[in-house]
Amino acid sequence: MTTRRAKARTGNGNGTAILFYGTLSGGTKLTRDSCVREKKSFVVLDAKLISESAAAAAIVRFVDENEIQVLNVAGPRLSGWRRGGMRLRWGWWGK
């Protein structure tokens, strides 16, 4: 069953970037499952396996190839991936 939070992440845009570290679980997995069920475009990126620059390039490619107008970004709560939350807050993707 999809949670309200996961539904909101996929319902607000026409594409979702899903970020996680190591194991896709909890609400982040529900978000992915919701994208599949609703046939919405998504990209899943494991920060344990991909560099920041490669992740940024993958997201840009995903947005371009799928003509994404509104991109949702999903991932674990701050308590589930503290370093990831800090990366996103302080501009992981660079400027």
ABEGO torsion letter per residue (X at the ends): XBBAAAAAAAAABABBBBBBBGBBBEAAAAAAAAAAAAGBBBBBBBAAABBAAAAAAAAAAAAAAAGBABBBBBBBBAAABAAAAAAAAAGAAEX
